Amino acid sequence: MIFSSAFFYGCSSVPLDYSSYENINFQEFGEKNKNRTHVLINLAKQELTIKTPYSSKTYPISSSAYGIGSVRDSLKTPLGAHIISEKIGKGAKIGSVFKARKFTGEIVVPITEEIDIKEDVITTRILWLDGLEIGKNKGGNVDSKSRYIYIHGTAEEGLIGEPASLGCIRMKNSDVIKLFNRVRKGTQVLIY
């Protein structure tokens, strides 16, 4: 099945069918990575699964409140194959706040109620993603790394499980620490 750009860059209020995208890319990605640790991010289910040759663990996440897309300044979550290019925050206390990938000295207590604080506070750990698919999530105005697409902790834990971010993949702070400790630079990530 061929999808138009409107399918991937459509408004978040339009129901999207992820199943065909999953079948096209998931099988190839899974086969290529079956003997090594990799991460699968299912936007329809708002779940992240880390798979190793021996086990798998699934965590709830929050993707973009603006939907799916790769264009710079769209605030949307990109699809496709990525790698973890940088790991930031090793040893930082839970709730440590980062701006421009630097610890600010501030530590927040995550909000567990469903409250949107209107600021995307990046906390605890950062896994910076770099796209692998030229023209889709790498290069030009669709480059995930230059868009600063991360997997990171959040001050808004009460919104985990529903789209609420500004393009990144948010996780609960305790979960992002567990993920951070199980992946390395170069670990492949598929967002579908």
N, C-alpha and C positions, 0 to 999 in steps of 0.2 A: 504494500500500500504506500502511495506517495502522499506526503503531507505538504500543504502550502505553508508559507511562513505565517499566515494568519492563524493556523492551528497552534503553532508554538508560541506566537507572540500575542495571542488573543487576550482579551480582558479576563481577569480572574473570576468574574461572575458567570462566565460561560462554562458549562460542564465540559470537561475534557476526557477523551478516551485514551488512556495511557497504554492499554493492552497491546496494541499493535507495535508501538515503539518498544515496549518491553520485550516482545517476542523477537523483533528484529535484532536488537542489540544485546539483550541480556544473555542469550545463548552463547554468542561468540565471546563476549566478555568473560562469562563464567568459565567457559572451556579454556580460554587462555590463562586464566588465573586460578584454576582449581587446585594447584599445588602450592599456592602461596597466599599469604594474607591479602585480602582486598576488602573494599567497603562498597556496599550497595545502598543507595538512597532512593527510596520509593516515595515520590511526591504525592501520589494518590492516597497512600496510606499514612503519610507523614511519619515514616519510619526509616531508620538507618540500621543496617545489619553489617556487622563485621564478621567476615568468614575467614577461617584458617583451614588448613588441610584436616584439622581434627575437630573443630567446633564452630559454632556460630552463636552470636548474641545480637539481639535486636533491641534498639532504644527508640523512644518517641523523639520526634524532632519538630521544628517549625521552619518552614520555608517561606518564601516571599508572600507578603499580603497582596502583592501586585501581580502575581501569577508567574508564568514561565516565559523566559526570554533571555537573550544573551547580549542585547545591545547596551552599550555604555549609557549610563545615567537612566536606564529604564527601571531600576530598583527591582528587577525580576531575577528569579533563580534560573541559572543556565542548566541545560541538559547535556548529557554526553559523558564521555570518558575524560577523566582528570587524573592528575597525580597530586600527592601531598608534596608541595615544594618547600615548605618551611614549617617547623614546629616551634611555637613561641609560648613561653610561660612556664617552662619546666620548674617545678618547685614552688611556684606562686601559691599563696593561700587561696582557698576557695572564696570566690567573690571579688578577687583582685580585679580592678578595672584597668583596661588597656585602651589607649588612644594612639593611633598611628603605630600600633604594635609595640608600644612601650608602656610599662607599668606606671600608672599615674601616682601611686602612693595611696590611692583610695581603695577601700574594701567595702562592698555593699552586701547587704543581706537580701538574697533574692526574694521577690514578691511571688507568693504561691497562689494568690487569688488571680482571677481572670481580669487583670487590669492592664491596659495599654498606657505606658507612661510617655509615649510619643518620642522617646529618645532610644536609639538602638545602642544600649550599653553592652560593650563587649567585655566579658569576664572570664577569669580563671585560666583558660587555655585557648590558643589559636592554632588551627591547622589551615594553612594558606594553600588554596587550590590553584593549580595551573592546568589549563585545558590542553587536551591532546589532539583535538580535531580542528584543523585549520579551516577558518571560515565559519565554524559553528561555535567554538568556545576558545579559539586561539587566533591571535592576530587581529589587526585592524580594530574596528569598533565593537568587536565581540569577544575580546580577550579577558578570560576569567581572572587571570592574575592581575592585570592592570585595573580591573574593576574591583579588586580587593574582595574576592569571594572567599569566605572562610567557613570552616566549621568551628563554632565557638560557643562558650558558655554565655548565659544571658541573665540579666536582672529580672526578666519577666518569665519566670518558670511556670506561672499559671497559664501562660498562653502556649506552652509546648503541646503539640498534638494538633495544632491548627495553623494555617498560614498566617504569619504575623510579622515576619522579618522584612528587612529592606534589601533582600537578595541573597543573604548568607543562609547557612544552615545553622540554626540555633539548637543547642542541647541543654539539658539540665546540667548544672555545674558538676555534680558528682559523676554523671555519665560521661561528660567530655574528658574528665581526668582519666577515667577507665579507658576510653578510646585512645587518648593521647599516649597512654602507657603501652598500648598494644600495636601501634602503627609506627612506621618510620618514614623518613623522607623517601619519596619514591613509591610509596604504597599507592596502588591504583584505586580510584574511586569512580563509580558509575552513578550518575544522577539520571533517573528515568521517571 
